């Protein structure tokens, strides 16, 4: 990512928020179970509308086909959406009953049978997300919706099919059958996945369906020859969908240069209505990363303070003061631990960040020895000043560049952060004091002041934009495939 030449430029313009290319495209497939209808004597005609939140408003992205008289619909329509790791992409799935009275007006006059909200990150991290449908904030009976995510490969090839049938069995009593054709992909785990459903041809035992095209990705995930999959360069989504968890750790600067937390001028001042810069940065970045961590437990540390009971200075203490278990429940748990920690410590110094980098690197080293893509570590360091252990920090970063780990540094306040630019490595190769270069560029530094008048999403987008490539560079560089690749990749056979 190129450095911002003018810190007074608009953050949104600098980041190119409206022209930034997406990381990749994702296909979403939807099915529902147990849909209840307003009319107990008939079954609904369901359709699922996908909406995405933009600037506080829900905008329709796409909708499925309507399936007649069905309470357990499996839709053949595939949503294709752009995926941005560095953004919270909020989605809403609305299940509508498109009855015969609403055929011309679409969903405007339809009955909403239930809805579900989530983030795209939540779907991707689980690959298959199932949740209850809600109506007016309450569970809509026992109805549920399932969304399956799959990465859309760069291959834009399509296969065109033309099907016909002769002398079909007559299944209707008063008329001829109304045939349609479904194509399924057989998965490695024995399950079937709907790829395409043709139109229904009424009263016809010798149907000829319209020609249709199906993407190679839908048919076989773009892999034409399974014998060559060992040479595949796996993507970020391959690893996330293959079971790799993002282990998110926070480190907060408690040096005296932040000012007395009891003073409203302090960077650590807890305002009753307005979060300080530390909290804004923590929540903006943490909200993204939490979708990719299944247990939502986040280690949180502090550095540069005297801590109880003996008032010794520590540069890697747990802010919940439980050294055996420094994890906090969710991002909100980190926020609460931070607020409770402030009255118990004495802000001191110096500003040393090498110890916390080494602590997280120790955990990442254990992961490296498993030789599996199970956990990737992201360390978020929030600091207000120039670091005082630059030589040790450079050495720690060079060591960490060999591990499944990335370091994000957000500079809080108005200090001179010029030394931080060197750690970032975008303008040159970072080297240890002994001259050893980093194996990978794993550090991203951003001064918070550039985003004071921008949205939290702008900050998160800036600091997290490089993470997907860093994940891929590490695992592909060590020839480590996604852990559950055999479950993630589907079978290449079709059932006509």
N, C-alpha and C positions, 0 to 999 in steps of 0.2 A: 504494500500500500504506500503510495507516495505521501511525503510529508506535506502538511498544509503550509503554504508559503506565507500566508497572512492570517494571523490568529484572530483578526477582527472580522474576517469574512463570515458570512452566514454559515452555520454548521451544516444546514440542510443542503446548501449549494455546494459546499466543499465536499460533502460526502456523495453528492449526486444521488440523493435518495430516490429521485423519480426516474433515474436512468440506469441505476445499478443493475448489472446483469445477474440473473438468478443463478444459484449454485447448480440446480438441476431441476428437472420437471418430475412430478410425482403423479402416478395414477391412483385414484381412490375408487374402490368398488364398495357398493352399499347393499345391505340386506336388512330386513326387519323381521321381527317375530311377535306374534300375539297382538297385532294391531286391533284395537277396539274401535267400533264404529258408533256413531250417534244413533243409528237405527239398528236395534238389536236383531231385526228380522232380515237384514241384508248384510252382505260383506262389503267392505270399502273398496274403492278404486284408487289405490295409493300411488303417490308420486312424491319423490324426495327432492326438495329444493335446497341447493347449497348456497349459503351466503357467507361473505367474508367481511370482517369489520375493517372499515377504513375511515380514519378521522372521526371515530365515535359513531359512525353510521353503518348499518348492515346493508351491504349491496349484494344483489343476486349475482352469482357466478355462473351457475348452470343448473339444470334440473334433469332428472331421470325421465324415462318413459313412464306412461301410466300402465299399471297392470290391473286388469279388470278382476273384480270380485276375489280378492286375495287378502288373507290376514298374515301370511308369512312370505312376503314378496322377496325375490332375489332379482335385483335389477341388472340388466346387461349394460346399461349406459355407464360409461367410465368417465369420471371427472378427471381432467388434467389440470393441475395447478403448479405454479412456480413455487419452488422451495427456497427460502432464505434462512439459513441457520441463525443469522445474527438478528432476526426479527421475531417477535411474538406474532404469529399469524393466527388470529382468532377465527374459528369457523363455527357456523351454526347450520345444523341439518334439520329442516322442517319437513315433517311428513304430512302431506295434504291428501284429503279425500276428494278426488276430481270426479264427482258424480256426473251422470248424464245431463243434469241441469247446468253444469258448469263447463261443458266442453268448449264453448266459444269464448268464455271469459277467462279461462285458465285458472290460476291460483287465486285471482282476485276475489272470486266469490266462493272459493272452496272452504271446506272445513279443515282446520288444523287439528290433526289427531295427536300431535305431540312433537317435541323438539329436543335436540341435544346440542350442547355447546362444548367445545374443546379447542385445543390448539393443534395446529398441524404437527408441531413437534411431539405432542403426546401420541398422536397416531403413528408417526414414524418410529418413535422409540419402542413402541409395543408391536408394530407391524399390523396387529389386529386388535382394534379397540372396540369393546362392547359396553354399552351403557344403557340404562333405562331411559325411556322417553318420558319427558316431563311436559305437563300441560298446566299452565297458570301456576307454575312453581311446584306442582305436586306430581307424583308418579302417575303416569297414565296407565293405570291397571298394571298388568304384567308385561306390557309391551316393551321391546328393546330394539336397539339399532346396532348394527355391526359395520365398522368401516375397516377395510383392508387396504394397506398402502403398498405400492411397489414402485421402484424407481423406473422412470422412463429413460431407456438408454438413448445415446446419441444417434442410434440407427433409425432413420425415418422410413425404412422399407415397409411396404404393405403387401399382403397376399390377398388376391381377389378370388372369391369363391362363387361358384354357381351351382346350386343344388336343385334337383328335381326328384320326384318319387312317383312310383306307379303301383296301382292296386293296393292302396293302403287299406287296413281294416276299418270298417265302419263302426265307430264307437258311439254314434248318436242313434237314438231310437226313432225320432220323427224326421230326421234329415241326415245328410251325409256329414262326415267328420269335418272339423275345422282345424286342419293340421298347421303346425309350425315346427321349426327346427331349432334345436339348441346344440351348441358346440361347447364341450367342456375340456379343460386342460387337466390332466391327471397329475397330481402333485406327488412328490416323493414319499409323503407320509400316508398315501393312499386316499386322501381326500380329493374332491373334484372342485374345480373353480370354473364358473361360468365365464365363457369368453364372448359369446355372441348368441343372440336370440333373433330369429327372423320374424318377419311379419306373419300374421295369421291369414291364411287363405280360406275363405268361408266355403263350406259345402263342396269340397273337392277332394276326391280320393286319388287324383293324379296331379298333384300340385307342382308348379315350377316357381320357385321363389326368386325374388329379385337378386341380382348379383350384389355382393357386398364385399367390402374390404376390411381386413383386420390387421392391425399393426403386428409386425414381427415381435415386438416387445410383449404384446398381450398373449401371443401364441407360445413364445419360448423365451421370454425375457431378453430377446435379442441375441441369444447364444445359438448360432447355427450348427455348431459342431461341438458336442460336449467333450470330445477328446482334447479340445484346445483350451478348455476352461482353466487349465493349470497356468496358462500364459496370460490370463486376464489381469488387467490393472484394476483392482477393486476400487470402488468409489466410497465416499464418506457414508452414503446411505447403506452400502453393502455392510459396512462395519456396524453401524447403529442398528440396522434391522437384523444383523447377525448376532446381536446380543451384547455389543460393546456398550458399557456404561460410562458416562461422563462423571468423574469424581471431582466435584467442585469444592475447593477450599478457599477460605477468606482469611486475609491477614490485614490487620488494621494498625495504623501508625498512632501510638500514644505518646509521642515525644512532646516535650514542653513547648516546642515552637507552635503547637496547635492553639495554645492559650488555655487558660483556666476554664474548664467546662461549665463552671457556674456563671461565667461572664458571657453576655449575649454576643460579644465579639469573637468568641472562641469558635474554631471550626468544629468543635465537638459539642457545642451548645445544643441542648435538646429543647427546641421550640415546641410549644404545645400544639401548634397548628401547621407548622412548616418544617419538613424534614431537612436536616443539614446536608451538606454535600456528600459526606461519607455515606449517609443512608440512601441518598438518591442514586449514587453510583452502585452501591451494594444491591439495591432492589432491581435497578435497570439490568444489570448483568446477570444477577442470580435468577431473575424471572425466566431468562432464556435457558440457562443451564439446567434448571430444576426439572425440565421436561425429559431430560435424558439420563436421569438418575432415579432408579426404581424405588429406592427406600426413602428418598427425600431427606436424608440425614447428612448435614454438611459440617465438617470440621471448621472451627473458627478460632483464629489465634490473634494475639496482640503482640506488639513489640515496642521497645523503648520506654517501658514504664517500670516503676517500683511496684511490686505486687506483694500482697499479704502471704504468709504471716510475718515474714522477716524483712520485708521492704527491700529485697534485692532486685536489681534491674534484670529484666528478662526480655529476650528478643524473640521468644517463640512460646508464650504461655497461652493456655486455653482460656478464652474469655468467659467460659462458664466455670472456670477454676476446677475442672475435673480433668486432670492430666491423663487419667486412664481412659476417659471417653470424652474427647473434646467436641463430639458431634452435637449439633443443634437440630431440632425437628423443623425442617422447612426453612425457607428464607425468613419467615416471620420469627422463627425460633432464634435465628442469628440476630435479628433486629432486637429482640427482647434481651438476649444475653449481652449484647453491646450496651444497651441502655442501663442494665443492672450493674454492669462492670464498672462504668465510669466513676461512681461514688467510692468504689473500693480501692482504687489505684491512685498512684501519684504520677502524673505525667513527668517524664524525665528525658532520657536520651542515652547515647547518641542514636542516629537513624541507621541501624544496621539491618539489612534485609537478607544477607547471605544465610543466617541460621534458619529462617523460615523456608527459604528455597531448598536448603539441604534436607529439612525435615520432610517436605513433600516428596523430594527426590528419593528419599529412602523408601517411601511407600511405592513410588513408581518403579524403583529398582526391583522390588519383589515381584511386581507385575511383569517386568521384562523377562525375568528368569522363567516364568511360566510358558513363554513363547506362544501365548495365545492372545487374541484380541478381546480381552475381557474388560479391562478398565483403562481409561485414558484420563489423565489428571490435568485439571486446569486450576492454577493458583492465581487468585485475584489479590493483588497487593494495592491497598489504598494508603497513600502517603502524602504528606504535606511539604516535604523538604528534600534537599539534596542528600543523597545517601552518603554515609561516612565510611563505609567499608567497600569502596568500589573495587579494589583488587580482589577481595574475597568473593564479591558478588559476581564479577566477571568469571572467576574460576568456577563458581557454583552453576552459572548458566551454561558454560561450556560442557560441564559434566552432565547437566540435565538435558542437553540437546541430544544425548544418546539414549534418552529414556522416553517412554510414552507420556509426555508432559509438555504443557504450554504455560507461559507466564504472562499475565496481563497486569500492567501497572497503570493505575489512574492517579495522576497528580492532582491533589486537592489544594485549593488556595492559590496564592499569587507568587509563589517562590520561583526562583530561577531553575528550570528543569532541563537546562541544556545538556547536562551530563546524561540524562535519561535517554536522550536521542541516540547516544552511542550504544546503549544496551539494546535498543530496538533492532539495530542491525540493518535497517532498510537502506541506509546510506553507505554501507560498507560491511565487511565481515567482522563480527565481534571476535576478539581473541582473548585468551586467558593471559595473565601476566607473564607466563612462560612462552607465549606465542602460539599456543594451540588454538586453532579456529573452531568455531561451533560447527557441529555436524549439520544442524538444521537451524533455520531462523525460528526461534520459539517465543520470542518476546514481542509484545505489542505495547507501546506506551502512548497514552493519550492524556493531555491536560484537561481537567474537567472544565476549566474556565472557557474553553472553546465551545462548550455545550450549555452554558448557563441559560441561554435563551432558546434552546432547542428542546425537543421532546426527549424523554428517557430512551425512547426507541432509537433516536439518533446516536446517542452515546453507545448503547448496546451494539448497534450495527457497526460502529467504528471499531470497537475493541474486539469484537468476536468474528469479524469478517474473514480473518486469516486462519481461524481455528480448523475448519474443515480440511483445508489443504495440509495443515500441520499434522492432523491425524492420519491422512492418507500417506503423506510422505514418510511418516514413521513406520507404519505397518507394511506398506509396499516396499520400503527400503530394506526391511528385514524379511521380505517374502513371507509374511504372516497373513494367511487368509482370514476372512471373517469366521468367527468361532462356530456359528451354526449355519455354515454355508449350505450344507446338504438340506437343511430345513428351509432355508431362504429361497434357494433356487428351485424352481419347479421342474416337473418332468417335461420332456420335449415331445411327448406323444399326444395325439388328439383322438377324441372319441367322437365319431360322426353321429 
